[in-house]
Amino acid sequence: MQCPLCESRQFKKYGKIPNGNFKYRCEICNNIFTDPEKDSLTSLDINLLRSADKRLIKRKLIKFQYIFSKLIFGSQSRINNRYPMNQLGKIIEERFTKNDDDHQSPSVKHPIFSGIDHQFLYGFCLISLCTAIAFGLSYSISNNFEERYFSMFYAQASAFLQGRIDLGVDWTHDLILFEGKEYLGIAPLNGFLMVPFVFFFKEKFTETWFSNILYTILIIVQFIFVERFSAHRNKWQRGLLFIFLALGTMILPCAVISTSWFNAVLSSCIFHSLAWLTLFYAKNLRQDFIGITFLAIAATGRYHLAIIFPIFIAKAWLSRYRGNFKALIALCIPVAMYVIFVLWWNWVRFGYPFSVGYDRITGAAFFAANIEKYGMHNLVYVLPNIYHGIIGFPKLIVQFPFFQIDDLGNGTLAVSPLFIYIFSTKNLRSSSQNLAWLCMAIIAVPVLSYVSTGWRQFGYRYFLDFLPYASFLLLKTKFNVIRPVPLFCIAISIWFNIIGPIIFLKPEKFGM
């Protein structure tokens, strides 16, 4: 038997009803209920609420808040610690005795629920604030949400709805030309994600709208990161860290610029972050399977992320199933499905399963000479990528907004300097932190040896391939956020990442 409201199995007997059956009080949500297997005409609370729409809505709202808070905030320790258990017991008894006599449901103002409401409101307000800033900034660029450049994923989604995979468009950038047909050269995750939106909204749904939706989802995931991985900090520090991640990193410029290339890293980062979060907290094979599946989905948007499949599988298997080869096979199933998908995707386009077609892609003329001389990946690209991706500082000027951007990219440590703290050596790193560093090092191999730094951009959009691990390391690093240096780093990060995309898209607003 379980509580019909929160499905908890932690409950105690709480008296009897007139027909002699016991009633029970849930220790998690304090719902009073009876055994559903007993024949009873007087099943309290839940049955009564079914006939009272207003109370039912209130109950469902409480259940949603409970589940959402449990997902984000983890255990209820921070809430329960406000009330010692003996005091909490007295409060429960006083609140419920009167309700029980009147055969009414417990008051929804119980201290546990008011704590959950408070946490829920805290998260809702922070996420809503950052989302409003992102939407407002995006709208201010051109006073609308129309597309910024080629609508590549919109064209791909439209083609899918017409039963085609070739685009049939009039541009040539980032296309793979094969037997008289044009195929998008970017991995297809966003094309599939946009299908339902294009189906319902047609041309009204632009990639600018899509990028803002992706931004909102991604900062919700980052909020969960902050609450889970930085639970040792107080609310003010956690709030500042979330604001930094939402407004002071490449998440915001990618959403504001909102072209197909930037949307590609946003969507992949969502699933990549969920993969790391799920793997970190996984306790059974099903959860490990889900985590690796999230990574497989992320890799359909950024093919090179498949390189860390072995790390995820090894981490799960060696931690919980060492020697269990059936579990190892189960963990490999998402990888097998990903490989089958990529082979199929290549075959339906080119009739050949073992090439993604990058050797035929029509890139910008800017890279043509380097590609002809060195190829798509080469060690000669590493140093430019390190400069533009990690350390390259914007050019400082005396007039507002006091800096100029480099179209090839501005280093992450320059425009989001709070990440410098992940290099802190004050505390010994845990095995999970070492694993995060390993994943970043492996991903860096294809990213830093690639011919392009991201080309025309503000910041370094490829940084989102590393974001799940960089934010994890930052949140796990022990430093006081409410100190002058970290506060300055947060402030300068927000300044760069709000003004930067405006300079990139509308330099004339600043006389540039």
C-alpha positions as CSV (number, residue, x, y, z in Angstrom):
1,M,0.0,0.0,0.0
2,Q,1.2,3.5,-0.7
3,C,-0.1,7.1,-0.2
4,P,-2.4,7.9,-3.1
5,L,-1.1,11.5,-3.2
6,C,2.7,11.2,-3.2
7,E,3.1,7.4,-3.6
8,S,5.2,7.2,-0.5
9,R,5.3,4.0,1.5
10,Q,6.2,5.9,4.7
11,F,3.0,6.2,6.7
12,K,1.6,5.3,10.2
13,K,-1.8,4.4,11.5
14,Y,-3.9,7.4,12.4
15,G,-7.0,6.1,14.1
16,K,-10.1,4.5,12.7
17,I,-13.1,5.4,10.6
18,P,-16.7,4.5,11.7
19,N,-16.7,1.2,9.9
20,G,-13.7,0.0,11.9
21,N,-11.1,0.3,9.1
22,F,-7.8,2.0,9.9
23,K,-6.8,5.3,8.5
24,Y,-3.2,6.3,7.8
25,R,-1.1,9.5,7.8
26,C,1.7,9.8,5.2
27,E,4.9,11.0,6.8
28,I,6.0,12.7,3.6
29,C,3.0,14.8,2.5
30,N,0.8,14.3,5.6
31,N,-2.2,13.1,3.6
32,I,-4.7,11.0,5.6
33,F,-6.1,8.0,3.7
34,T,-7.5,4.6,4.0
35,D,-6.6,1.2,2.6
36,P,-7.9,1.2,-1.0
37,E,-8.3,-2.6,-0.9
38,K,-10.8,-2.4,2.0
39,D,-14.4,-1.9,1.1
40,S,-15.1,1.5,2.6
41,L,-17.7,4.2,2.0
42,T,-15.7,6.7,4.1
43,S,-12.3,6.9,2.5
44,L,-11.0,10.2,3.8
45,D,-9.3,13.1,1.9
46,I,-8.6,11.7,-1.5
47,N,-12.2,10.4,-2.1
48,L,-13.7,13.5,-0.6
49,L,-11.5,15.7,-2.8
50,R,-12.7,13.9,-5.9
51,S,-16.1,15.4,-5.3
52,A,-14.7,18.8,-4.5
53,D,-13.1,20.3,-7.6
54,K,-11.6,23.3,-5.8
55,R,-9.9,21.1,-3.2
56,L,-8.8,18.6,-5.9
57,I,-7.1,21.3,-7.8
58,K,-5.3,22.5,-4.7
59,R,-4.2,18.9,-3.9
60,K,-2.9,18.4,-7.4
61,L,-1.0,21.7,-7.2
62,I,0.6,20.5,-3.9
63,K,1.5,17.2,-5.5
64,F,3.1,19.0,-8.4
65,Q,5.1,21.3,-6.1
66,Y,6.2,18.3,-4.0
67,I,7.4,16.3,-7.0
68,F,9.1,19.4,-8.6
69,S,10.8,20.4,-5.4
70,K,11.9,16.8,-4.7
71,L,13.4,16.6,-8.2
72,I,15.3,19.9,-7.9
73,F,16.1,20.3,-4.3
74,G,16.7,16.6,-3.5
75,S,16.0,15.5,0.0
76,Q,13.8,17.6,2.2
77,S,16.6,18.1,4.8
78,R,16.7,21.9,4.4
79,I,13.0,22.1,4.9
80,N,12.7,19.6,7.8
81,N,15.6,21.0,9.7
82,R,13.5,24.1,10.5
83,Y,11.3,22.0,12.8
84,P,12.7,19.4,15.2
85,M,10.8,16.1,14.8
86,N,9.1,16.3,18.2
87,Q,7.9,19.9,17.5
88,L,6.8,18.8,14.0
89,G,4.8,16.0,15.5
90,K,2.9,18.4,17.8
91,I,2.1,20.7,15.0
92,I,0.8,17.8,12.9
93,E,-1.3,16.5,15.7
94,E,-2.8,20.0,16.5
95,R,-3.5,20.7,12.8
96,F,-5.0,17.3,12.0
97,T,-7.1,16.5,15.0
98,K,-9.6,19.2,14.2
99,N,-9.7,18.3,10.5
100,D,-10.2,14.7,11.4
101,D,-13.2,15.4,13.6
102,D,-14.9,17.3,10.7
103,H,-13.9,14.6,8.1
104,Q,-12.0,17.3,6.2
105,S,-8.6,17.2,4.5
106,P,-5.5,18.4,6.2
107,S,-4.6,22.1,5.9
108,V,-2.4,22.8,3.0
109,K,-0.5,25.4,5.1
110,H,1.4,22.7,6.9
111,P,5.0,23.9,7.6
112,I,6.5,21.2,5.2
113,F,4.3,22.4,2.4
114,S,4.9,26.1,3.1
115,G,8.7,25.2,2.9
116,I,8.1,23.5,-0.5
117,D,6.1,26.5,-1.7
118,H,8.9,28.8,-0.7
119,Q,11.5,26.8,-2.5
120,F,9.2,26.4,-5.5
121,L,8.6,30.2,-5.6
122,Y,12.3,30.9,-5.2
123,G,13.2,28.8,-8.2
124,F,10.2,30.0,-10.3
125,C,11.1,33.6,-9.8
126,L,14.8,33.2,-10.6
127,I,14.1,31.2,-13.8
128,S,11.3,33.6,-14.8
129,L,13.6,36.6,-14.3
130,C,16.4,35.2,-16.4
131,T,14.0,34.0,-19.1
132,A,12.3,37.5,-19.3
133,I,15.7,39.1,-19.7
134,A,16.7,36.7,-22.5
135,F,13.3,37.1,-24.3
136,G,13.5,40.9,-23.9
137,L,17.1,41.1,-25.2
138,S,16.3,38.8,-28.1
139,Y,13.3,41.0,-29.0
140,S,15.2,44.2,-28.7
141,I,17.6,43.2,-31.5
142,S,15.1,43.7,-34.3
143,N,11.8,44.4,-32.4
144,N,10.5,40.9,-33.4
145,F,11.3,37.2,-33.1
146,E,11.9,36.6,-36.8
147,E,14.8,34.5,-37.9
148,R,18.3,36.0,-37.8
149,Y,19.8,34.1,-40.8
150,F,19.2,31.0,-42.8
151,S,16.4,28.9,-41.2
152,M,18.2,25.6,-41.6
153,F,16.4,23.5,-39.0
154,Y,13.1,25.0,-40.0
155,A,13.7,23.9,-43.6
156,Q,14.8,20.5,-42.4
157,A,11.7,20.1,-40.2
158,S,9.5,21.2,-43.1
159,A,11.1,18.6,-45.3
160,F,10.5,15.9,-42.8
161,L,6.8,16.8,-42.7
162,Q,6.7,16.5,-46.5
163,G,8.3,13.1,-46.4
164,R,11.8,14.3,-47.6
165,I,15.2,14.6,-46.0
166,D,16.7,16.9,-48.7
167,L,16.1,20.6,-48.2
168,G,15.5,22.0,-51.6
169,V,16.7,25.5,-50.6
170,D,18.4,28.3,-52.5
171,W,21.4,28.8,-50.3
172,T,24.6,26.7,-50.3
173,H,26.2,27.3,-46.9
174,D,26.7,24.2,-44.7
175,L,25.0,22.0,-47.2
176,I,26.1,18.6,-48.5
177,L,25.4,18.4,-52.3
178,F,24.9,14.8,-53.5
179,E,23.3,13.7,-56.7
180,G,21.6,17.0,-57.3
181,K,20.1,17.2,-53.8
182,E,20.9,19.4,-50.9
183,Y,21.2,17.9,-47.4
184,L,21.9,19.9,-44.2
185,G,25.5,19.3,-43.1
186,I,24.7,19.9,-39.4
187,A,23.7,17.0,-37.2
188,P,19.8,16.6,-37.3
189,L,18.7,16.7,-33.7
190,N,17.1,20.1,-33.9
191,G,15.4,19.2,-37.2
192,F,13.5,16.4,-35.4
193,L,12.8,18.6,-32.3
194,M,11.3,21.3,-34.4
195,V,8.9,19.0,-36.3
196,P,5.9,19.4,-33.9
197,F,6.3,23.2,-33.7
198,V,6.5,23.5,-37.5
199,F,3.5,21.2,-37.8
200,F,1.3,23.3,-35.6
201,F,2.6,26.9,-36.2
202,K,4.0,26.7,-39.7
203,E,6.2,29.7,-40.7
204,K,5.1,31.6,-37.6
205,F,7.5,29.4,-35.5
206,T,11.0,30.8,-36.2
207,E,14.3,29.5,-35.0
208,T,14.4,32.6,-32.8
209,W,11.4,31.4,-30.9
210,F,13.0,27.9,-30.8
211,S,16.2,29.2,-29.3
212,N,14.4,31.0,-26.5
213,I,12.5,27.8,-25.7
214,L,15.8,25.9,-25.6
215,Y,17.3,28.6,-23.4
216,T,14.4,28.3,-20.9
217,I,14.8,24.5,-20.7
218,L,18.6,24.7,-20.4
219,I,18.5,27.2,-17.5
220,I,15.9,25.0,-15.7
221,V,18.4,22.1,-16.0
222,Q,21.2,24.4,-14.8
223,F,19.0,25.5,-11.8
224,I,18.8,21.8,-10.9
225,F,22.6,21.6,-11.2
226,V,23.0,24.5,-8.8
227,E,20.5,23.1,-6.2
228,R,21.9,19.6,-6.4
229,F,25.6,20.2,-6.7
230,S,25.9,23.4,-4.6
231,A,23.6,22.4,-1.7
232,H,26.4,23.1,0.8
233,R,26.0,26.9,0.0
234,N,23.3,29.2,1.3
235,K,20.5,30.5,-0.8
236,W,22.2,33.8,-1.7
237,Q,25.2,32.0,-3.0
238,R,23.2,29.5,-5.0
239,G,21.1,32.3,-6.4
240,L,24.1,34.2,-7.6
241,L,25.7,31.1,-9.1
242,F,22.5,30.4,-11.0
243,I,22.3,34.0,-12.3
244,F,25.9,33.7,-13.5
245,L,25.2,30.4,-15.4
246,A,22.0,31.8,-16.9
247,L,23.1,35.4,-17.8
248,G,26.9,35.3,-17.6
249,T,27.9,32.3,-19.8
250,M,27.5,31.4,-23.5
251,I,24.0,30.1,-22.8
252,L,22.6,33.6,-23.2
253,P,24.5,34.8,-26.3
254,C,23.6,31.5,-28.1
255,A,19.9,32.1,-27.3
256,V,20.0,35.8,-28.4
257,I,21.9,35.2,-31.6
258,S,19.7,32.2,-32.3
259,T,21.0,31.1,-35.7
260,S,21.0,27.4,-36.5
261,W,24.6,27.0,-35.5
262,F,24.0,28.4,-32.0
263,N,20.7,26.5,-31.6
264,A,22.6,23.3,-32.3
265,V,24.8,23.6,-29.3
266,L,21.9,24.7,-27.1
267,S,19.8,21.7,-27.7
268,S,22.7,19.3,-27.4
269,C,23.8,20.9,-24.2
270,I,20.3,20.2,-22.6
271,F,20.6,16.5,-23.2
272,H,24.3,16.4,-22.4
273,S,23.6,18.1,-19.0
274,L,20.7,15.7,-18.3
275,A,23.0,12.8,-19.1
276,W,25.7,14.0,-16.6
277,L,23.1,14.8,-13.9
278,T,21.4,11.4,-14.3
279,L,24.6,9.5,-14.3
280,F,25.9,11.3,-11.2
281,Y,22.8,10.5,-9.1
282,A,22.0,7.1,-10.7
283,K,21.4,4.2,-8.2
284,N,20.2,1.4,-10.4
285,L,20.5,0.1,-14.0
286,R,17.4,1.9,-15.2
287,Q,18.8,5.3,-14.2
288,D,22.2,4.6,-15.7
289,F,20.4,3.5,-18.9
290,I,18.5,6.7,-19.0
291,G,21.7,8.8,-18.5
292,I,23.5,7.1,-21.4
293,T,20.3,7.5,-23.5
294,F,20.4,11.2,-22.9
295,L,24.0,11.3,-24.0
296,A,23.1,9.4,-27.2
297,I,20.4,12.0,-27.9
298,A,22.9,14.8,-27.3
299,A,25.3,13.1,-29.8
300,T,22.7,13.2,-32.5
301,G,23.1,17.0,-32.4
302,R,26.9,17.0,-31.9
303,Y,28.4,13.9,-33.3
304,H,31.7,14.2,-31.5
305,L,30.1,13.8,-28.1
306,A,29.9,10.1,-28.9
307,I,33.6,9.9,-28.0
308,I,32.7,9.9,-24.3
309,F,30.3,6.9,-24.5
310,P,33.0,4.6,-23.1
311,I,33.5,6.9,-20.1
312,F,29.8,6.9,-19.1
313,I,29.5,3.2,-19.6
314,A,32.7,2.4,-17.6
315,K,31.6,4.8,-14.8
316,A,28.2,3.1,-14.4
317,W,29.4,-0.4,-14.8
318,L,32.5,-0.2,-12.5
319,S,30.6,1.7,-9.8
320,R,27.6,-0.6,-9.5
321,Y,27.8,-3.7,-11.7
322,R,31.4,-4.8,-11.8
323,G,31.5,-8.4,-13.2
324,N,27.8,-8.3,-14.3
325,F,28.1,-8.6,-18.0
326,K,24.3,-8.6,-18.6
327,A,24.3,-5.1,-17.0
328,L,27.2,-4.1,-19.4
329,I,25.2,-5.3,-22.4
330,A,22.2,-3.3,-21.2
331,L,24.3,-0.2,-20.8
332,C,25.6,-0.5,-24.3
333,I,22.1,-0.7,-25.8
334,P,21.7,3.2,-26.1
335,V,25.1,3.3,-27.9
336,A,24.0,0.6,-30.3
337,M,20.8,2.4,-31.1
338,Y,22.8,5.6,-31.7
339,V,25.2,3.8,-34.1
340,I,22.2,2.3,-35.9
341,F,20.6,5.7,-36.2
342,V,23.8,7.4,-37.6
343,L,24.3,4.5,-40.1
344,W,20.7,4.8,-41.2
345,W,20.9,8.6,-41.5
346,N,24.0,8.3,-43.7
347,W,22.4,5.5,-45.8
348,V,19.2,7.3,-46.6
349,R,21.1,10.4,-47.7
350,F,24.1,8.9,-49.6
351,G,23.3,5.2,-50.0
352,Y,26.5,4.6,-47.9
353,P,26.3,4.2,-44.1
354,F,29.9,4.9,-43.1
355,S,30.3,8.7,-43.9
356,V,28.4,11.6,-42.4
357,G,29.3,13.6,-45.5
358,Y,31.6,16.2,-44.0
359,D,34.1,15.7,-46.8
360,R,31.4,17.2,-49.2
361,I,30.1,20.0,-47.0
362,T,30.0,23.5,-48.6
363,G,31.5,25.6,-45.8
364,A,32.4,29.3,-45.8
365,A,35.0,30.4,-48.3
366,F,36.9,31.8,-45.3
367,F,38.0,28.2,-44.4
368,A,38.6,26.9,-47.9
369,A,42.3,27.4,-48.0
370,N,43.0,25.8,-44.6
371,I,40.7,22.8,-45.3
372,E,42.5,22.2,-48.6
373,K,45.9,22.4,-47.0
374,Y,45.3,20.8,-43.6
375,G,41.9,19.1,-43.7
376,M,39.0,19.5,-41.2
377,H,41.0,18.4,-38.2
378,N,44.7,19.1,-37.6
379,L,47.0,20.0,-34.8
380,V,47.8,23.4,-36.4
381,Y,44.3,24.5,-35.4
382,V,44.8,23.8,-31.6
383,L,46.5,27.1,-30.6
384,P,44.0,29.4,-32.4
385,N,41.2,27.4,-30.8
386,I,42.8,27.7,-27.4
387,Y,43.2,31.4,-27.8
388,H,39.8,32.2,-29.2
389,G,38.0,29.6,-27.1
390,I,39.6,30.0,-23.7
391,I,41.9,33.0,-23.1
392,G,41.2,35.6,-25.8
393,F,40.2,38.9,-24.2
394,P,37.9,41.4,-25.9
395,K,39.6,44.6,-27.0
396,L,39.0,47.3,-24.4
397,I,38.1,50.8,-25.5
398,V,37.3,54.1,-23.8
399,Q,33.8,54.7,-25.0
400,F,30.6,52.8,-24.1
401,P,30.3,49.8,-23.9
402,F,34.1,49.8,-23.3
403,F,35.0,46.7,-25.3
404,Q,35.0,45.3,-28.8
405,I,34.5,41.7,-29.8
406,D,36.6,39.4,-31.9
407,D,34.4,37.7,-34.5
408,L,36.5,34.6,-34.3
409,G,35.7,34.2,-30.7
410,N,36.4,35.6,-27.2
411,G,37.8,33.2,-24.6
412,T,35.5,31.7,-22.0
413,L,37.8,32.6,-19.1
414,A,37.8,36.2,-20.4
415,V,34.0,36.7,-20.9
416,S,32.9,34.4,-18.0
417,P,35.9,34.7,-15.6
418,L,34.1,33.0,-12.6
419,F,35.1,29.7,-14.3
420,I,38.7,30.5,-13.2
421,Y,37.7,29.0,-9.8
422,I,37.4,25.5,-11.3
423,F,41.2,25.5,-11.4
424,S,41.4,26.0,-7.6
425,T,43.6,23.5,-5.8
426,K,42.6,24.4,-2.2
427,N,40.7,21.1,-1.9
428,L,41.4,17.6,-3.0
429,R,39.3,16.7,-6.0
430,S,36.8,13.9,-5.7
431,S,36.6,11.0,-8.2
432,S,33.5,12.6,-9.8
433,Q,35.4,15.9,-10.3
434,N,38.3,14.0,-11.9
435,L,35.8,12.2,-14.1
436,A,34.4,15.6,-15.2
437,W,37.9,16.8,-16.1
438,L,38.5,13.6,-18.1
439,C,35.3,14.1,-20.1
440,M,36.3,17.7,-20.9
441,A,39.8,16.6,-21.9
442,I,38.4,13.9,-24.3
443,I,35.9,16.3,-25.9
444,A,38.6,18.9,-26.3
445,V,40.4,16.6,-28.8
446,P,38.0,16.9,-31.7
447,V,36.9,20.5,-30.7
448,L,40.3,22.1,-30.4
449,S,41.7,20.4,-33.5
450,Y,38.7,21.5,-35.7
451,V,39.3,24.0,-38.5
452,S,36.8,26.5,-37.1
453,T,36.7,28.3,-33.8
454,G,33.0,28.9,-34.4
455,W,33.7,31.6,-37.0
456,R,31.5,34.7,-36.6
457,Q,30.3,34.8,-33.1
458,F,30.5,36.4,-29.7
459,G,32.3,34.3,-27.1
460,Y,32.9,30.7,-27.9
461,R,29.8,28.7,-28.7
462,Y,31.6,25.4,-28.7
463,F,32.0,26.0,-24.9
464,L,28.5,24.5,-24.5
465,D,30.0,21.1,-25.3
466,F,32.0,21.5,-22.0
467,L,29.3,23.3,-20.0
468,P,27.9,20.4,-18.1
469,Y,31.3,19.6,-16.6
470,A,32.5,23.1,-16.2
471,S,29.3,24.1,-14.3
472,F,29.6,21.0,-12.2
473,L,33.2,21.7,-11.3
474,L,32.4,25.3,-10.5
475,L,29.5,24.4,-8.2
476,K,31.6,21.7,-6.4
477,T,34.5,24.1,-5.9
478,K,34.6,25.5,-2.4
479,F,34.8,29.3,-2.4
480,N,32.6,32.1,-1.0
481,V,30.6,33.6,-3.8
482,I,29.7,36.6,-1.7
483,R,33.2,38.1,-1.8
484,P,34.4,41.1,-3.8
485,V,36.4,39.1,-6.4
486,P,33.7,36.5,-7.2
487,L,31.0,39.2,-7.3
488,F,33.1,41.3,-9.7
489,C,33.6,38.2,-11.9
490,I,29.8,37.6,-12.0
491,A,29.1,41.2,-12.8
492,I,31.7,41.5,-15.6
493,S,30.4,38.1,-17.0
494,I,26.8,39.4,-17.2
495,W,28.0,42.6,-18.7
496,F,30.0,40.9,-21.5
497,N,27.3,38.3,-22.2
498,I,24.4,40.8,-22.4
499,I,26.2,43.5,-24.4
500,G,28.3,41.1,-26.5
501,P,25.5,39.6,-28.6
502,I,24.1,43.1,-29.3
503,I,27.4,44.3,-30.6
504,F,27.6,41.1,-32.7
505,L,24.2,41.5,-34.2
506,K,23.7,45.3,-34.2
507,P,27.1,47.0,-33.9
508,E,25.6,50.2,-35.2
509,K,23.7,50.7,-31.9
510,F,27.1,51.4,-30.4
511,G,28.5,53.3,-33.4
512,M,30.8,50.4,-34.4
